[in-house]
């Protein structure tokens, strides 16, 4: 789910492998891969492995960008 409340307007909610949820700044994502677990590489090189599928992470980032107006709504 995308959260549009200030200051979380650029945050997406993801789920860790243990089931805990956390918020991640969508602008920090550099790369998303499945190894088969979804691995997110951040701009600082840190890697986060999540339960959330690669396709769902991409969709959440897209919705976040659309919400703040930097990605077209087609």
C-alpha positions in Angstrom: 0.0 0.0 0.0 1.2 3.5 -0.8 1.1 6.1 1.9 0.5 9.7 0.9 0.6 11.3 4.3 3.4 13.8 4.9 6.3 13.0 5.5 5.7 9.5 4.1 4.7 10.7 0.7 7.7 9.0 -0.9 7.6 5.9 1.3 6.4 2.4 0.3 5.4 -0.4 2.7 7.3 -3.7 2.3 7.4 -6.9 4.2 10.6 -8.5 5.6 11.1 -12.3 5.3 10.0 -12.7 8.9 6.7 -10.9 8.1 7.4 -7.6 9.8 6.5 -4.6 7.7 8.6 -1.5 7.2 8.6 1.7 5.2 11.3 2.4 2.5 12.0 5.6 0.7 11.3 4.8 -2.9 13.9 7.2 -4.1 16.7 5.1 -2.5 16.0 2.1 -4.7 18.6 1.5 -7.4 17.7 -2.1 -8.4 15.2 -4.8 -7.7 15.9 -8.5 -8.4 14.5 -11.9 -7.6 17.1 -14.5 -6.6 14.4 -16.1 -6.0 13.8 -13.9 -2.9 13.2 -10.2 -3.8 16.4 -8.3 -3.2 16.4 -4.5 -3.3 19.7 -2.7 -3.8 19.7 0.8 -2.5 21.7 3.7 -3.9 24.2 3.4 -1.0 24.9 -0.3 -2.0 22.9 -1.8 1.0 20.8 -4.8 0.0 17.4 -5.6 1.6 15.7 -9.0 1.1 11.9 -8.8 1.3 8.9 -11.1 1.1 7.1 -8.6 -1.2 7.3 -9.8 -4.8 9.5 -8.0 -7.4 6.4 -7.1 -9.4 4.6 -5.7 -6.3 7.6 -3.6 -5.3 7.8 -2.2 -8.9 4.0 -1.4 -8.8 4.4 0.3 -5.4 7.3 2.5 -6.6 5.3 3.4 -9.8 2.2 4.4 -7.7 4.5 6.4 -5.4 6.0 8.3 -8.4 2.6 8.9 -9.9 1.2 10.2 -6.6 3.9 12.9 -6.5 3.7 13.6 -10.2 7.0 12.4 -11.6 5.7 9.4 -13.5 2.9 9.6 -16.0 -0.5 8.1 -15.3 -1.0 6.7 -18.8 
